Amino acid sequence: MIYETLVRVSNAIVSVINVDITIVDKSLNRIAGTGRYVDNIGEKLNENCLFAYALEKGESFIIENPRYHEACTSCENRCNCKEWAQVCCPIKVDDKIEGIIGLIAFNKEQKNIIKNNKDNLLEFLNRMADLISSKVKENRKKEEIILMAEELEILLNSMDTGVVSTDDRGKIKRYNSIAKEMFNIDENDFIDVIIQDIPIVHMKKRKCQIHNKEFQYINNGKKYRAFYNVKPIVIEGEVTGYIFTFNKMKEILKVFNDLSTTHMVTTFDDIIGNSIEIEKVKEYARNISKGNSTVLIQGESGTGKELFARSIHYLSDRRDKPFIAINCTAIPENLIESELFGYEEGAFTGAKKGGKLGKFELAHKGTIFLDEIGDMPLNLQTKLLRVLQENVIERVGGSSIIPVDVRVITASNKILEEKVQDKEFREDLFYRLNVIPINLPPLRERIDDIEILSNDFLQKFNYKLNRNIKKIDKSVINLFKGYNWPGNVRELENVVEYAVNMCASDTIELTNLPRKLKESTTYTNKLENNNIIPLKDLEKAEINKALIKFGRDSDGIKQAANELGISRATMYRKIKTYGI
Ligand SMILES: Nc1ncnc2c1ncn2[C@@H]1O[C@H](COP(=O)(O)OP(=O)(O)OP(=O)(O)O)[C@@H](O)[C@H]1O
């Protein structure tokens, strides 16, 4: 294209001033010429020729005495040179010399033309050089735009997102390969072949954007769910078109799945302990992992209920799908429903545009873990029961039913049977959840695990806190074995972390323990030293003993209260008062 311009410019000059023209590029290739030079286009000039001198000099000049001018002194062609005069002018693009345009006289007559019109010719030639320069620039811009368009196309086609651009009426102009594959569209279709109820007119008036709105589409007779975003293209205040982006629901869930499962894979080997009690529960839980039945894990706080739920999930066939944990007490009551089941746009004040996915949808094909299920409000218990029976959810503010395939594991540290008796928990839901019951024994009932757990936590905190404590003193382990651990394994973990922080030697001693634990030995010390024991210490110790003997479930507490000769209500009150 630029070559055509050069030829045109050269011919125009020749027709006006009847001298020959030649143009060389910055590498001394002759790229255009008239008259005698027509046949020499494409040749490479010698490095000491006039044009090399002109490139070096970088400004216009006239030579009236070729062969004798300083520009010609080292030219290899000097002796055979047939030229009578030359005008040279640099072609500059963005201040860089890209070539030289030259006027050449081959006889006296032509030389006179040059000689008599020096200023005009220089001015004229400079203008021609500028013309060529602007053509070169324009060409480069075009090449850049073509390259950019190609890069953009590659970029758009390598995205996981479908992209469609339309005009202001929603007529499709362009789309990437993912959009083509999702919707099987053609140029000139209107966007409502993809999204049926898109309010284009309304959008145009308000120049509004749409974020993550869910919709359904059909491809090859199959129904799919996806999200779309729309951004208007606004030029000088006017909407001239729209960019639509589309994400398949499946892809979004996959990203979520990858994020939620990468860090926290848990197996039964992570559950430390080799007491008969824990081994029995682990074996049972391993066996039921593969199935799809609901599991209810009961046990005091900190006994490892979530650890078990995770291990069950990661041993099941659902291991590559999400494990979603949700603590029913950690979310305000009015938000639990929308957290679990999601909501539609405009469902309530403050609802996000485009609505929100609920945890059940996020857990599709995976497992949902509902911790502290005993605290779930009654109206939600009814909704949960429906999900379990029909495997569908309904979003807050929505009217359609969405099928979900989720294994439900619930946990409670309150005794759910008692909640059922007190009418605080639906009996039918309890039975639906309790298909596979798992009861985790409190730590004080598996004191054989205390040493191994303590040493495991020592290693963990040595690593985490960059310490190198070698061991835990036997006296500490003995104290641990006698303590009643109301906070169970979590409390033991915290105590070891505290001790690692306090310990200055290579062994954890009694002095490194928190006060609460050290004080728990007072009773034993006083007993050993034949001292008078305050009645409240005695009472606390006896209640503790009874709880260890009979257990903490409702039957155990009832029996313990019986043996101690107090009512069940008094027993609960004292457990609370003494923090046992
Ligand atoms: N057997 C165990 N081996 C190793 N760590 C354990 C074990 N049991 C519990 N833990 C640890 O104790 C802490 C509490 O465990 P987890 O959250 O599973 O208990 P939870 O019963 O679900 O508690 P809550 O009822 O308070 O939710 C966690 O840090 C967990 O890793």
The ligand as an ORCA input file, in Angstrom:
! r2SCAN-3c Opt
* xyz 0 1
  N      -9.553    -36.312     67.412
  C      -9.030    -35.120     67.082
  N      -7.798    -35.044     66.576
  C      -7.231    -33.869     66.264
  N      -7.837    -32.692     66.418
  C      -9.085    -32.702     66.908
  C      -9.745    -33.904     67.243
  N     -10.971    -33.597     67.694
  C     -11.091    -32.261     67.626
  N      -9.947    -31.718     67.168
  C      -9.673    -30.298     66.990
  O     -10.449    -29.596     67.956
  C     -11.030    -28.435     67.381
  C     -12.538    -28.543     67.454
  O     -12.992    -29.563     66.575
  P     -14.378    -29.476     65.798
  O     -14.634    -28.097     65.332
  O     -14.431    -30.573     64.811
  O     -15.343    -29.760     67.019
  P     -16.923    -29.620     67.075
  O     -17.381    -30.779     67.887
  O     -17.478    -29.477     65.713
  O     -17.082    -28.279     67.903
  P     -18.395    -27.327     68.016
  O     -19.499    -28.152     68.535
  O     -17.944    -26.297     68.994
  O     -18.617    -26.798     66.645
  C     -10.512    -28.348     65.978
  O      -9.363    -27.539     65.960
  C     -10.136    -29.783     65.646
  O      -9.127    -29.835     64.696
*
